[in-house]
Amino acid sequence: MSLVVPPPVQQQEGAARRARRGRRPAGMWAYAVLGAVLLFSAFPVYWSLLTSSQSQAEIAQTPPDLLPGNHLLDNMQRVFAQANFGQAMVNSLIVASLITVSVVFFSVMAGFAFAKLRFRGRHVLMVLVTLTMMIPPQLGVVPLYILMARIGWAGHLQAVIVPAMVSAFGVFFMHQYLAGAVPDELVEAARMDGCSMARTLWHVAFPASRPAAVVLALFTFVQAWNDFFWPLIVLTPASATVQVALSSLSSGYYQDFSLVMTGTALATLPVLLLFAVLGKHLFRRFDASYGPG
């Protein structure tokens, strides 16, 4: 008696064998190229940390010293004393964190609505949302500042947070992801089980959007943290964010590069820590999706 294997099982085994044949170990040249790219990408970070630990005279040496100095603590004290850098870091953390949470939350809801709900004019609205990404943000600076001044928000952090709480790119990104990640049958099954729209969002849309939400959160936080133009216009020196504080370190006729590079290194640390935390989730989900099967 011969065992007959169903065709779907045969197809799955054939696909698995082809995938295993396609996964060839990386050669020596691949590792060499990746190592060179890693060194090239990491050198600016190392250089900022190196110069932040040196004095102005050590930075001006020719050839430059490639070993860390012993002025890091002194430079950090001068940065926090001269530019009110500690308060600027706190302000940037508040602004970037609130903007990130708001953008991810509203983007998932709007993306789910555009992707899975049927209502009149949703295609036109989605096109309008996408078209707003083509408008340069500089065009709205003057009317936005007038609005912030009239409602008394100029010089306060909410003037930076509230206009960025919703992102057209975030809505478009989550719409594209949820359109394929959430089957229509799953939404219909949740509604047939008696789930309200809020419970469908909480139990279906948000769990399904978690990988894309991590990517969107990372991009949004970095963009909000690095934003310079609008905070420079609407905020005062007392409520400045970290990028505005950095610009004050490099102003004047005499520039202390050790001070500037120390502030740059301090401003880079939160972004690196965020990537270290969220990057683990990204790589873990990538390995779970594309690992050996």
PyMOL commands that set and color helices and strands:
alter all, ss='L'
color gray80, all
select helices_A, chain A and resi 7-22+28-52+56-59+72-82+85-116+122-134+137-150+158-164+168-181+184-192+197-208+210-226+229-234+237-239+242-249+257-290
alter helices_A, ss='H'
color red, helices_A
deselect
rebuild
show_as cartoon
